[in-house]
């Protein structure tokens, strides 16, 4: 039965049922590909997915079908680590991490004490995110609770599935960003107001160990112990100078990761951004606790932080995800993140296949964030978050794709050559939230 809330879209469909592996071809049963497919939406959810020829006979005569047979549909991209409050300092002249924080990040984040500014930037960021084909993200606000209220409000109006948190920092930063004794109380209020409200979730967010006292991190750990449905996001082992600083500030801890372990911050819903300078022992400890590291390749290259070791992650069983890390990252586009990840991998003799890349941006990231029962795949009952990709969006991309003879070649060409112009439409919650200007 077709109702007024149903939407039918005919297009090529690609999704993953599980990890395709690292081989040149995906593991059997991992790829779901319909060359001429039908995506059937009922309200905010997916009702059916399959070959058009198999589903079409069950449709009532005269059903309206959006004909996108010249397009490709995938699940919406997921970004596991991004700072919406740093949108306006993207492409600031490159410094190493700690100088970049002091020269650009902290002054910019001070502006979010102004609620009107936070509202304007929330909407600007979401516009850019959706233009890039990202439908869900785990997001840092600033240390001002109003920055998170503004962002959650903007996300709720658009019915987006998002994880957001207020930065906790009570030392080693500008006085205007210090949250002192109020940081935890503000977080508790934000959790009460927003966590589990519609499609929204709260991530407890200590910026990183150097800007939080042990007292504050212990209190953040108590928040997680009191509610196992919360997420945790912070930074870990991004820069060698950062490691030296942490060792000075926490002389009683055996290494950087131990600082977070001692506070109770490492668990299956914990995301640690970067994780470049880790030992295999640290990777193994992260794996044992089910945490993930957000691989932010364009940011790591921009700040000269180092090269993420995917092979070591795989060997130790440490989960990793793909992320933009705006504003040190240079592009919100998932395509650009995968392109940079491939280049980083090549420098270490670890090439990234298109199968692994697009799995990672969709179901892989969803699984690492414990969101795979909602998003990350084109499958019945899941939320209708997906992107419509124009594989001939630019003359160069069109030329390259016309010479591709396999699906793998086409996907790799997208990974290398596509950008936001290839995102024809972005759908979230069963609604078209962005359509490319023609």
Secondary structure, DSSP 8 states (H G I E B T S, - for coil): ---TTEEEEEEEEEEESS---SSSS--TTTEEEEEEEEEEEETTEEEEEEEHHHHGGGS-TT---EEEEEEEEEE-EEEEEEEGGGGGGTT-----HHHHIIIIIHHHHHGGGSHHHHHHHHHHHHHHHHHTTEEEEEEE--SSHHHHHHHHHHHHHHT--EEEE-EE--SSS-GGG--TTHHHHHHHHHHHHHTTSTTEEEEEEE--GGGS-HHHHHHHHHHHHH-TT-EEEEEES--HHHHHHHHHHTTTSSSHHHHHHHTT--STTEEEEE--S--HHHHHHHHHHT-EEEE-HHHHHHTT-----HHHHHHHT-EEEE---TTTSS---HHHHHHHHHHHHHHTT----HHHHHHIIIIIHHHHTT-TTTSSS--TTSB--EEEE-TTSSHHHHHHHHT--SHHHHHHHHHHH--GGGEEEEEETTEEEEE---
